[in-house]
Amino acid sequence: MIDESRNSMLEKYREFVRIPSISASREGVDEAASYLVDLMNSVGLRGEMMRSGGNPVVFGEVSNGSGKTVLIYNHYDVQPVDPAGEWSGDPFSAAVRDGRVYGRGSADNKGTLVARLFGIGEVLERDELEVNLKFLFEGEEEIGSPNLESFASENRQKLAADAVVMEGSQVDAGGRPTVTLGVKGLLYVELEEETGRSDLHSSLAAVTNGAPWNLVHALNTIYDGRRVLVDGFYDGVRPLTGEERRLVEAYPLDPEEMLNSCAVRELRSMKREELSYALLAEPTCNIDGLLSGYTGKGSKTVTPRKAMAKLDFRLVPDQDPARLFGLLEQRLRSVGFGGSISQFGMEYPVRTSAGSWVAKAMIESASESYGCEPVVMINGAGTQPMGIFTRTVGIPEGVSAIGVGDNLSRVHAPDESVDIGRFYQAVDHTARFLRAAGGR
Amino acid sequence: MIDESRNSMLEKYREFVRIPSISASREGVDEAASYLVDLMNSVGLRGEMMRSGGNPVVFGEVSNGSGKTVLIYNHYDVQPVDPAGEWSGDPFSAAVRDGRVYGRGSADNKGTLVARLFGIGEVLERDELEVNLKFLFEGEEEIGSPNLESFASENRQKLAADAVVMEGSQVDAGGRPTVTLGVKGLLYVELEEETGRSDLHSSLAAVTNGAPWNLVHALNTIYDGRRVLVDGFYDGVRPLTGEERRLVEAYPLDPEEMLNSCAVRELRSMKREELSYALLAEPTCNIDGLLSGYTGKGSKTVTPRKAMAKLDFRLVPDQDPARLFGLLEQRLRSVGFGGSISQFGMEYPVRTSAGSWVAKAMIESASESYGCEPVVMINGAGTQPMGIFTRTVGIPEGVSAIGVGDNLSRVHAPDESVDIGRFYQAVDHTARFLRAAGGR
């Protein structure tokens, strides 16, 4: 890359950051989608706007008759700027200070999106593209992608590919890029016990257990602090391969550092490998919220008629959230829980083999671009809608990699920023990945 | 009683109700205390105002050299009128409609207080008083009697008596008066678990259980839905005597009626005697409130750093709330609960023998005044500060009886009212009780 073209990339990136495409308020969303179509056209990709149930999807396609198609997924919307007063400058100025671009969306996810487009442009320009490409850039990721599943389902043919490259990767504190070969799934559940029509004076606890005790006793039957106690919960867990075990054990997790960054009293273990296996290879059962009765200061004696708990389960391949929801219901009914059991969200886990062509191309190109071995995760500890692509569209493989953020990027927080060198590195990584994927 | 004197009693009672002595706002409290002193003087009792840490205590004493002293306890403050819009008229008009006096405080507790004073006046006038009397009328009952314990402790000598007659009794739907021979005690506790300095993304539930799970697991170790699981919790429970068992079994509780009035899905049992024993003779463990993490609509994936539970235990004689708090702490620490354990209130249980002179005099006089056997409860299912008199002052016996309210009185609610016939019956009951207590 010559300096002039690098400067032009940086300017385009900054222009894009200046469009305040906050999906929560719909501000600037259409403008950002239009800008994106123009940007795609400028690098030789034909972008088009498609209707989803909500904000437009920007779609694109380059076909060159290759047997391999890669779908690139990113989002062009951004989080709100709150707390606005805590920014050092205008969140949409895209100001450059000390070699970093500051602005909402600079890291999540506009920088990555733009870097990928320029990387693709570079390969196209040199006529070195030997895979087919498809692009899906959505405008609702920051509000939970409410229309992505239906869009994918209605456009299965159009989105069909051999692998999907998701966003969500960044460079760690040691300067190493990350290649994540999948995601954990999710099952989100709300339990609501309701024992009667009104709260009672607590002297009547003598004759009736209130809703909170029923809820506490029910919760206690589904998780013991280490293991989920629902029959069949672990049945679908796919055993790790030798290579996957090696990757988990090589994962550079520092228990002391994790204890500090979590700022908790204790972790499940202070053994590195135990923590790595838990984080990457084991499902979780978490209480997100509890509410019942009197929660103000001091005392009020009441036997509450209602009690609510929200729970999420992070799932590993090949646990099926729909099946587990059924098993959870069975378990709770079998122990006498009489309240409502509602499902508020399901995502499917994904794990792509480290030996797959897309993983190999991504790992190899990352090590070339960054000059070090990438951190390879068998899947993320969190959840992304990768399952929509693998399950709904039927794309067999998925990875998350190529990202401009680093450990200072403050994603979703004030003063979000990106190191300009990392931006160019992601352009380079994209180009190298495409060449590797094409067999060059 | 001649009609003229009855009318005069009713007018004095209504005048008293018209003074809006709401302790929560301190409105009218001093005026009510002054009115009360004047009223006591008008029936031949010398009332005096005494300072407590808060609203004045009205004290009085009549001594005639008897070997027996009865302390009469009532309160002259009232609840706020909210929801004010739901009253059919002015809450402080003391309007008479259909033979009932309407007004905030008419039943709780001004009617009972005034009826007792007139009953005592009648016995004094006829020179038939053969017990010593003391009076303690407080002005903070409706805000939880925050200064009663210290007042009693500082005035032990002045309050010394052989029995205390508390307020809190009423006539049931069948027209039967109630004589209650004690109260359950109370231990109110708040548990707060705090696992770290900030809430975490719930993917980290893989490496650390959040505060709500720790709390749920701890709660589960103290109560199984029937029995409290704290070692030594039941040690202090005094076995019932044969007479007490008879009284429990004779308690007129209708399981179907209770199920309807509680408006709950189910009661602990539908057997009358089981419910009566639970209500009167067994301690309880109740959750008053639960709070942790995200409690709004929909889903948020968070591992909360804090979780709070409020609990109350209703205790039976001779369980000691201070000792049980220590045992509860031991239990929670032994199962690894690391959060705070705070005590927000303790009251001691009381049970006076049905064969004691005060109980016998009360039961006998009630049956004369009302023309039927009273309902005799070995102790109430709820809590009153009777323990302050029995334990702090050292009065050996206590009962709750003589009250003007009935099942239509709507205590603490809009349109609180008292049947005028029940008011005169309470005057008569007071007089008969004093004669019976004096051995006439």
Interface residues (C-beta under 8 A of the other chain):
Chain A: K184 L186 Y188 E190 T195 G196 R197 S198 L200 H201 S202 S203 L204 A205 A206 V207 T208 N209 G210 P212 W213 L215 V216 H217 L219 N220 Y223 D224 G225 M258 C262 A263 V264 R265 E266 L267 R268 S269 L275 A278 L279 E282 T284 C285 N286 I287 D288 G289 L290 L291 S292 G293 Y294 T295 G298 S299 K300 T301 V302 T303 P304 R305 A307 M308 A309 K310 D312 R314 G338 F344 G345 G380 A381 G382 T383
Chain B: K184 L186 Y188 E190 T195 G196 R197 S198 L200 H201 S202 S203 L204 A205 A206 V207 T208 N209 G210 P212 W213 L215 V216 H217 L219 N220 Y223 D224 G225 M258 C262 A263 V264 R265 E266 L267 R268 S269 L275 A278 L279 E282 T284 C285 N286 I287 D288 G289 L290 L291 S292 G293 Y294 T295 G298 S299 K300 T301 V302 T303 P304 R305 A307 M308 A309 K310 D312 R314 G338 F344 G345 G380 A381 G382 T383
